[in-house]
Amino acid sequence: MKRVAARQANQSFSRLLAEVAAGEEVVITRHGRPVAWLTPYGETALTQTRAAGARRLLAMLRKGYHLGGRTATRDEMHER
């Protein structure tokens, strides 16, 4: 994922749009802090890191989540 300062993004917005249209994701920063995230329109493709995180989360939810004195499954948490 590319990081670009707001000033640079402003000066080269057309180029950034072309990169995003080609599938690149861009984080725009102000004073070094992220303030915006440009992604291609439509379904965002999962990066390998995000896909791995999603798999870990789903595995944890299938196994159940310990809530103090008992373990709650994903379905039980949604029922509440």
DSSP file (Angstrom, degrees, kcal/mol; ACC not computed):
  #  RESIDUE AA STRUCTURE BP1 BP2  ACC     N-H-->O    O-->H-N    N-H-->O    O-->H-N    TCO  KAPPA ALPHA  PHI   PSI    X-CA   Y-CA   Z-CA
    1    1 A M              0   0    0      0, 0.0     2,-0.3     0, 0.0    25,-0.2   0.000 360.0 360.0 360.0 132.1    0.0    0.0    0.0
    2    2 A K  E     -a   26   0A   0     23,-2.1    25,-3.4     2,-0.0     2,-0.4  -0.630 360.0-151.2 -88.1 140.9    1.4    3.4   -1.0
    3    3 A R  E     +a   27   0A   0     -2,-0.3     2,-0.4    23,-0.2    25,-0.2  -0.948  17.1 178.8-113.0 133.6    1.5    6.3    1.4
    4    4 A V  E     -a   28   0A   0     23,-2.8    25,-2.8    -2,-0.4     2,-0.1  -0.998  29.1-118.2-136.6 135.8    1.4    9.9    0.0
    5    5 A A  E  >  -a   29   0A   0     -2,-0.4     4,-2.6    23,-0.2     5,-0.2  -0.414  31.4-115.5 -68.2 149.5    1.4   13.3    1.7
    6    6 A A  H  > S+     0   0    0     23,-2.6     4,-2.5     1,-0.2     5,-0.2   0.875 115.3  53.0 -55.9 -41.4   -1.7   15.4    1.2
    7    7 A R  H  > S+     0   0    0      1,-0.2     4,-2.0     2,-0.2    -1,-0.2   0.930 111.1  45.7 -61.8 -45.2    0.2   18.0   -0.6
    8    8 A Q  H  > S+     0   0    0      1,-0.2     4,-1.6     2,-0.2    -2,-0.2   0.893 111.5  52.8 -65.1 -39.3    1.7   15.5   -3.0
    9    9 A A  H  < S+     0   0    0     -4,-2.6    -2,-0.2     1,-0.2    -1,-0.2   0.895 109.3  49.9 -62.4 -40.1   -1.7   13.9   -3.5
   10   10 A N  H >< S+     0   0    0     -4,-2.5     3,-0.7     1,-0.2    -1,-0.2   0.898 112.3  46.9 -64.2 -41.2   -3.2   17.3   -4.4
   11   11 A Q  H 3< S+     0   0    0     -4,-2.0    -1,-0.2     1,-0.2    -2,-0.2   0.721 125.3  29.3 -75.8 -21.8   -0.5   18.0   -6.9
   12   12 A S  T 3X S+     0   0    0     -4,-1.6     4,-2.2    -5,-0.1    -1,-0.2  -0.168  74.5 134.6-131.6  41.7   -0.7   14.6   -8.6
   13   13 A F  H <> S+     0   0    0     -3,-0.7     4,-2.6     1,-0.2     5,-0.2   0.882  72.0  53.6 -63.0 -40.6   -4.3   13.6   -8.1
   14   14 A S  H  > S+     0   0    0      1,-0.2     4,-1.9     2,-0.2    -1,-0.2   0.906 110.1  47.9 -61.5 -41.5   -4.8   12.4  -11.7
   15   15 A R  H  > S+     0   0    0      2,-0.2     4,-2.1     1,-0.2    -1,-0.2   0.909 111.4  50.8 -65.4 -41.8   -1.8   10.1  -11.5
   16   16 A L  H  X S+     0   0    0     -4,-2.2     4,-2.6     1,-0.2    -2,-0.2   0.907 108.6  51.9 -62.1 -41.6   -3.0    8.8   -8.2
   17   17 A L  H  X S+     0   0    0     -4,-2.6     4,-2.7     1,-0.2    -1,-0.2   0.900 108.7  51.1 -61.6 -39.9   -6.5    8.1   -9.6
   18   18 A A  H  X S+     0   0    0     -4,-1.9     4,-1.3     2,-0.2    -1,-0.2   0.908 110.8  48.4 -63.4 -41.4   -4.9    6.2  -12.5
   19   19 A E  H  <>S+     0   0    0     -4,-2.1     5,-2.4     2,-0.2    -2,-0.2   0.906 112.7  47.9 -64.6 -42.2   -2.9    4.1  -10.0
   20   20 A V  H ><5S+     0   0    0     -4,-2.6     3,-1.9     1,-0.2    -2,-0.2   0.902 108.3  54.5 -66.4 -40.9   -6.0    3.4   -8.0
   21   21 A A  H 3<5S+     0   0    0     -4,-2.7    -1,-0.2     1,-0.3    -2,-0.2   0.804 105.0  55.6 -61.9 -27.8   -7.9    2.4  -11.1
   22   22 A A  T 3<5S-     0   0    0     -4,-1.3    -1,-0.3    -5,-0.2    -2,-0.2   0.435 133.0 -90.9 -84.7   0.2   -5.2   -0.1  -11.9
   23   23 A G  T < 5S+     0   0    0     -3,-1.9    -3,-0.2     1,-0.3    -2,-0.1   0.339  81.2 135.9 112.0  -6.6   -5.6   -1.7   -8.5
   24   24 A E      < -     0   0    0     -5,-2.4     2,-0.4    -6,-0.1    -1,-0.3  -0.462  44.1-142.9 -73.5 145.2   -3.2    0.2   -6.2
   25   25 A E        -     0   0    0     -2,-0.1   -23,-2.1    14,-0.1     2,-0.4  -0.915  17.1-163.4-106.4 139.0   -4.4    1.3   -2.7
   26   26 A V  E     -aB   2  38A   0     12,-2.3    12,-3.4    -2,-0.4     2,-0.5  -0.983  11.5-155.9-129.2 129.6   -3.2    4.7   -1.5
   27   27 A V  E     -aB   3  37A   0    -25,-3.4   -23,-2.8    -2,-0.4     2,-0.5  -0.910  14.9-150.2-100.7 127.8   -3.1    6.1    2.0
   28   28 A I  E     -aB   4  36A   0      8,-2.5     7,-3.2    -2,-0.5     8,-1.6  -0.861  16.2-162.7-100.2 129.4   -3.1    9.9    2.1
   29   29 A T  E     -aB   5  34A   0    -25,-2.8   -23,-2.6    -2,-0.5     2,-0.4  -0.782  16.2-160.0-113.6 154.7   -1.4   11.4    5.2
   30   30 A R  E >  S- B   0  33A   0      3,-2.5     3,-1.8    -2,-0.3   -25,-0.0  -0.986  86.7 -11.3-130.8 121.4   -1.4   14.8    6.8
   31   31 A H  T 3  S-     0   0    0     -2,-0.4    -1,-0.1     1,-0.3   -26,-0.0   0.860 131.6 -55.2  55.1  37.1    1.6   15.6    9.1
   32   32 A G  T 3  S+     0   0    0      1,-0.2    -1,-0.3     0, 0.0   -27,-0.0   0.400 115.9 112.2  81.9  -2.9    2.5   11.9    8.9
   33   33 A R  E <  S-B   30   0A   0     -3,-1.8    -3,-2.5     1,-0.0    -1,-0.2  -0.874  73.6-110.9-107.1 135.0   -0.9   10.7   10.1
   34   34 A P  E     +B   29   0A   0      0, 0.0    -5,-0.3     0, 0.0     3,-0.1  -0.391  43.1 160.5 -62.4 133.1   -3.3    8.7    7.8
   35   35 A V  E     +     0   0A   0     -7,-3.2     2,-0.3     1,-0.4    -6,-0.2   0.532  61.4  19.8-126.4 -19.1   -6.4   10.7    6.9
   36   36 A A  E     -B   28   0A   0     -8,-1.6    -8,-2.5     2,-0.0     2,-0.4  -0.989  55.0-151.6-152.2 157.4   -7.8    9.0    3.8
   37   37 A W  E     -B   27   0A   0     -2,-0.3     2,-0.5   -10,-0.2   -10,-0.2  -0.964  10.7-157.2-135.5 115.2   -7.6    5.7    2.0
   38   38 A L  E     +B   26   0A   0    -12,-3.4   -12,-2.3    -2,-0.4    -2,-0.0  -0.826  22.3 167.0 -94.2 125.0   -8.1    5.6   -1.8
   39   39 A T        -     0   0    0     -2,-0.5   -14,-0.1   -14,-0.2   -19,-0.1  -0.929  44.1 -85.1-131.7 157.3   -9.2    2.2   -3.0
   40   40 A P        -     0   0    0      0, 0.0   -19,-0.1     0, 0.0     2,-0.1  -0.330  55.3-100.9 -59.2 144.6  -10.6    1.0   -6.4
   41   41 A Y  S    S+     0   0    0      3,-0.0     2,-0.3    -3,-0.0    -3,-0.0  -0.402  89.4  23.3 -67.4 142.2  -14.3    1.4   -6.6
   42   42 A G  S    S+     0   0    0     -2,-0.1     2,-0.3    -3,-0.1    -3,-0.0  -0.711 116.5   5.0 103.3-154.8  -16.3   -1.8   -6.0
   43   43 A E  S    S-     0   0    0     -2,-0.3     2,-0.5     1,-0.1    -2,-0.0  -0.499  73.5-133.0 -69.2 126.7  -15.2   -4.8   -4.1
   44   44 A T        -     0   0    0     -2,-0.3     2,-0.2    -5,-0.1    -1,-0.1  -0.682  20.6-123.2 -80.7 126.7  -11.8   -4.3   -2.5
   45   45 A A        -     0   0    0     -2,-0.5     2,-0.3   -22,-0.1    -1,-0.1  -0.493  27.8-116.3 -69.0 136.3   -9.5   -7.2   -3.1
   46   46 A L        -     0   0    0     -2,-0.2     2,-0.1     4,-0.1    -1,-0.1  -0.574  23.7-136.5 -74.9 131.0   -8.2   -8.6    0.2
   47   47 A T     >  -     0   0    0     -2,-0.3     4,-2.8     1,-0.1     5,-0.2  -0.388  30.0-103.4 -74.8 166.0   -4.5   -8.3    0.6
   48   48 A Q  H  > S+     0   0    0      1,-0.2     4,-2.3     2,-0.2     5,-0.2   0.893 122.7  50.9 -59.3 -40.0   -2.7  -11.3    2.0
   49   49 A T  H  > S+     0   0    0      2,-0.2     4,-2.2     1,-0.2    -1,-0.2   0.927 112.6  44.9 -64.9 -45.1   -2.4   -9.8    5.4
   50   50 A R  H  > S+     0   0    0      2,-0.2     4,-2.6     1,-0.2    -2,-0.2   0.906 112.4  51.7 -65.9 -41.0   -6.1   -8.9    5.5
   51   51 A A  H  X S+     0   0    0     -4,-2.8     4,-2.2     2,-0.2    -1,-0.2   0.912 110.4  48.7 -62.3 -42.2   -7.1  -12.4    4.2
   52   52 A A  H  X S+     0   0    0     -4,-2.3     4,-2.3    -5,-0.2    -1,-0.2   0.909 111.9  49.5 -63.9 -41.7   -5.0  -14.0    6.9
   53   53 A G  H  X S+     0   0    0     -4,-2.2     4,-2.4     1,-0.2    -2,-0.2   0.896 110.0  50.8 -63.3 -40.9   -6.5  -11.8    9.6
   54   54 A A  H  X S+     0   0    0     -4,-2.6     4,-2.5     2,-0.2    -1,-0.2   0.899 109.7  50.4 -64.4 -40.5  -10.0  -12.7    8.4
   55   55 A R  H  X S+     0   0    0     -4,-2.2     4,-2.3     2,-0.2    -2,-0.2   0.914 111.1  48.9 -63.4 -42.3   -9.2  -16.4    8.5
   56   56 A R  H  X S+     0   0    0     -4,-2.3     4,-2.3     2,-0.2    -2,-0.2   0.919 112.2  48.7 -63.4 -43.0   -7.9  -16.1   12.1
   57   57 A L  H  X S+     0   0    0     -4,-2.4     4,-2.5     2,-0.2    -2,-0.2   0.930 111.8  48.2 -63.0 -46.1  -11.0  -14.2   13.1
   58   58 A L  H  X S+     0   0    0     -4,-2.5     4,-2.4     1,-0.2    -1,-0.2   0.894 110.9  51.3 -63.0 -39.3  -13.4  -16.7   11.5
   59   59 A A  H  X S+     0   0    0     -4,-2.3     4,-2.0     1,-0.2    -1,-0.2   0.915 111.2  48.1 -62.7 -42.0  -11.6  -19.6   13.2
   60   60 A M  H  X S+     0   0    0     -4,-2.3     4,-2.0     1,-0.2    -2,-0.2   0.908 112.0  49.1 -64.3 -41.9  -11.8  -17.9   16.6
   61   61 A L  H  < S+     0   0    0     -4,-2.5    13,-1.2     1,-0.2    -2,-0.2   0.869 110.6  50.3 -68.0 -35.9  -15.5  -17.2   16.1
   62   62 A R  H  < S+     0   0    0     -4,-2.4    -1,-0.2     1,-0.2    -2,-0.2   0.890 112.4  47.5 -66.7 -38.3  -16.2  -20.8   15.0
   63   63 A K  H  < S-     0   0    0     -4,-2.0    -2,-0.2    -5,-0.2    -1,-0.2   0.841 119.9-110.2 -70.4 -34.5  -14.3  -22.1   18.1
   64   64 A G     <  -     0   0    0     -4,-2.0     2,-0.5    -5,-0.2     9,-0.3  -0.187  20.3-103.9 113.0 152.3  -16.2  -19.7   20.4
   65   65 A Y  E     -C   72   0B   0      7,-3.6     7,-3.0    -4,-0.2     2,-0.5  -0.946  29.6-123.8-116.3 127.0  -15.1  -16.6   22.4
   66   66 A H  E     -C   71   0B   0     -2,-0.5     2,-0.6     5,-0.3     5,-0.3  -0.559  26.9-176.2 -74.9 120.9  -14.6  -16.8   26.1
   67   67 A L  E >   -C   70   0B   0      3,-3.5     3,-1.2    -2,-0.5     2,-0.9  -0.764  55.5 -76.2-118.8  83.0  -16.8  -14.3   28.0
   68   68 A G  T 3  S+     0   0    0     -2,-0.6    -2,-0.0     1,-0.3    -1,-0.0  -0.506 121.3  10.3  67.8-103.8  -15.9  -14.5   31.6
   69   69 A G  T 3  S+     0   0    0     -2,-0.9     2,-0.3    -3,-0.1    -1,-0.3   0.535 130.5  29.6 -89.5  -7.4  -17.6  -17.6   33.0
   70   70 A R  E <  S-C   67   0B   0     -3,-1.2    -3,-3.5    -5,-0.1     2,-0.5  -0.941  74.1-112.2-147.3 168.0  -18.7  -19.2   29.7
   71   71 A T  E     -C   66   0B   0     -2,-0.3     2,-0.4    -5,-0.3    -5,-0.3  -0.902  28.3-159.1-105.6 129.4  -17.8  -19.5   26.0
   72   72 A A  E     -C   65   0B   0     -7,-3.0    -7,-3.6    -2,-0.5     2,-0.1  -0.889   8.3-140.8-108.8 136.8  -20.1  -17.9   23.4
   73   73 A T     >  -     0   0    0     -2,-0.4     4,-2.2    -9,-0.3     5,-0.2  -0.401  32.1-101.4 -85.4 170.2  -20.2  -18.9   19.8
   74   74 A R  H  > S+     0   0    0    -13,-1.2     4,-1.7     1,-0.2     5,-0.2   0.923 123.4  50.4 -56.6 -46.9  -20.6  -16.5   16.9
   75   75 A D  H  > S+     0   0    0      1,-0.2     4,-1.3     2,-0.2    -1,-0.2   0.894 108.9  51.2 -62.8 -40.3  -24.3  -17.4   16.6
   76   76 A E  H  > S+     0   0    0      1,-0.2     4,-0.8     2,-0.2    -1,-0.2   0.884 108.0  52.7 -64.4 -37.7  -24.9  -16.9   20.3
   77   77 A M  H  < S+     0   0    0     -4,-2.2     3,-0.4     1,-0.2    -1,-0.2   0.866 108.8  50.2 -66.2 -34.1  -23.3  -13.4   20.2
   78   78 A H  H  < S+     0   0    0     -4,-1.7    -1,-0.2     1,-0.2    -2,-0.2   0.750 102.7  61.5 -75.0 -23.6  -25.5  -12.4   17.3
   79   79 A E  H  <        0   0    0     -4,-1.3    -1,-0.2     1,-0.2    -2,-0.2   0.750 360.0 360.0 -72.9 -23.5  -28.7  -13.5   19.1
   80   80 A R     <        0   0    0     -4,-0.8    -1,-0.2    -3,-0.4    -2,-0.1   0.470 360.0 360.0 -75.7 360.0  -28.1  -11.1   21.9
